[in-house]
Amino acid sequence: MSLVSLLYLDDHGIELVTNAVKHWCRVHHVSMQSIQGQRAMGIAIDKVLAGESSPAALVEAIDSHMPVETYKDPHG
């Protein structure tokens, strides 16, 4: 997956992906620019390209593919 895949999404899809990833990153104290944030973006893009349109389902998909505890800031 590459961020170039964003080009295949319409405006709604891009907004859906970015909002889901922003939410996931905020909850788990991960920068969107980090490797983990980019991986979360890839997961969300793949799901939207596959037809997913639920923000909650995107966040759940990211959670199921990412070992979240590894990335949590113990001080945040």
N, C-alpha and C positions, 0 to 999 in steps of 0.2 A: 504494500500500500504506500502510496505517495500522496502528499498534500495536493499534487496535481489532480487527484481524484475529485477534489472540490469543484473543479471545472465542470464535472458531470452533474452537479446538483443545481437545482434552480434556487432562487433567492430564499424560498421557504425552507428548502433542505439545508442550505448553508446556515440559516438562522437556527434551525432545529439542532444541528450538530454543534454549533458554537455555544449555544445556550446550555446544552446537556454537558458538554465538556467543561465549560466554565463552572457549572454547578458542581460537577464531580471533583474538579481540581480544588475548588474552594472548600468543600466538605473534607477533603483528604489532605489539605495543606500541600498541594502540588502545584508548581508553576506550569502554566500552559506551554511555556517555552522549553520546559525540561524534556528529557527523553520520555519520562512517564506520561507527561501531558501530550506529547506528540503521539505516543502509542495509543492513548485514550482517544485522541482525535481520529486516528486510523480506524479504530474499532467502531466508533460512531459513524464515520463515513461509510464503511462497509455495510453497516446495518441499514442506513438510510438508502443506499444504492440497492439493497436487497428488498426494499419496500417498507421498512419500519417507519412509522410516523408518530410514535408515542414518545414524548420526552422521558417519561419514567422508564419505559422499556430500554431506551438508549443508555440511561444511567445504570440500569440493572445489567445490561450487556457489558458495559465497561467494568463494573464491579466483578462480574463473573469471570472476566478474562485477566484481571489485574490482581496481583497479590497485595492488596491495599495496605495491610499492616506494615509492609516493608517501607512504605513511603510516608506514613504518618509522622508528623513532627511531634516528638514527645513533649515539647515545650509550648505547642500551639493549641 
